[in-house]
């Protein structure tokens, strides 16, 4: 592989997760992102209480993302071979943490809305 293209990345992710699961995750991410934008526009401000609870969920999201990717690739932490593996693992953890925070904030705003937060 001499060059990294968007099509190549999609093919690799489809191979790792399976075509159905990969596209289901893409759709789920798009739905949560649109719901988050809707909540931000609807409320016109961020609730610091909801934001704090969302931040507290970040470590759980990071761990869940790493465990999920390792389960899908049939690997373990002992299989980390070098700096690139550590960077990829940290990237997965960061994306899981941010995703969990956005999901928790959105869920709180949509399902547990108070009169004025």
N, C-alpha and C positions, 0 to 999 in steps of 0.2 A: 504494500500500500504506500504509494509515493505521495499522495495528497489526501488530505482530510476534507471531505465534502459533506454537505448536509445530508445528502442521500446515503452516504456511507454510514453516517451516525445513526440514521433511522434504521438501516439494515442491521447494524450491530445491536441496537436496542431491541429490535424485533426478534433477533436471534437469542438474546439473553432472556427476555421476559416472555417471549411468545407473541405472535401478532395480536391476538385478542386482548391479552392483558395489557400490552403496551398501549394500544389505542384506547382501551378503557381508562388507563391512567391519564392519558393526554386529555381525554374528554372530561374526566373528573377534575383535573387541574384547571381546565378552562372554565368549568362551571363554578368552582370555588372562587376563582379569580373574578369572574363576572359578579358573583354574589358579594364579594368583598368590595368591589367598586360600587355596586348598588348601595351597600350599607354606608359607605363613606359619603356618597352623594346624598342619600336620604337623611342621614344624621347631621351632615354639614360640620361635624367635628368628631374627634376621637375621644372616647371615654377612657380616662386613665385607669380606672378600676378594671375595665375589660382588657385594656392593654397589658396591665400587670399580670392578670391571670393568663393571658395569652403568652407572655414571656415566661411564665413559670412552666408552661407546657413544652417549651423549646428543648430542654434536655431529653424529654421522653420522645419527642419527634426525631431528634438526632439519633438516639439509640435504635428506635424502631426502623429508621431508614437504613442504617448500617446492617442491622440484623436481616431485614427484608432483602437487601441486595446480596448479602452473603448467602442467604437461603436460595435465592434464585440462581446464583452462580455456583452453588455447591462448593463454597470455599469457607475458610475460617481465618481468624486473625493470625494464626501461625503461618498462613500462606503469603503474608505480606513480604515482598521480595526486595523492595528498594524504595527510594524517595518518591518515585512516581506513584507507586501503590499507596503510599501514605497520603500524598496530595489528593488522589482520587477519593480515598476513604474520607478524608476531611471534607472534601467537596460534597460528597453524599451526605455527610452528617450536617453540614451547614444548610443544604437544601432541605433536608428533613426537618431541621429546627425551624427554619423560616416558614415552611409549609404548614407545620403544626401550629405555629403562632397565628398565621392567617386563618387557618381552619377554625381554631378555637375562638378567635375574635369574631369571625363571621357568624359562627354558630350561636355565640352568646347574643350577638346583636339581632339575629333573626328570630331566635326561639325564646330568649329570656329578656325581652325588652321591657323596661320600666317606663313610667311616665316621663321622667326627665332625669337622665343619668349624668 
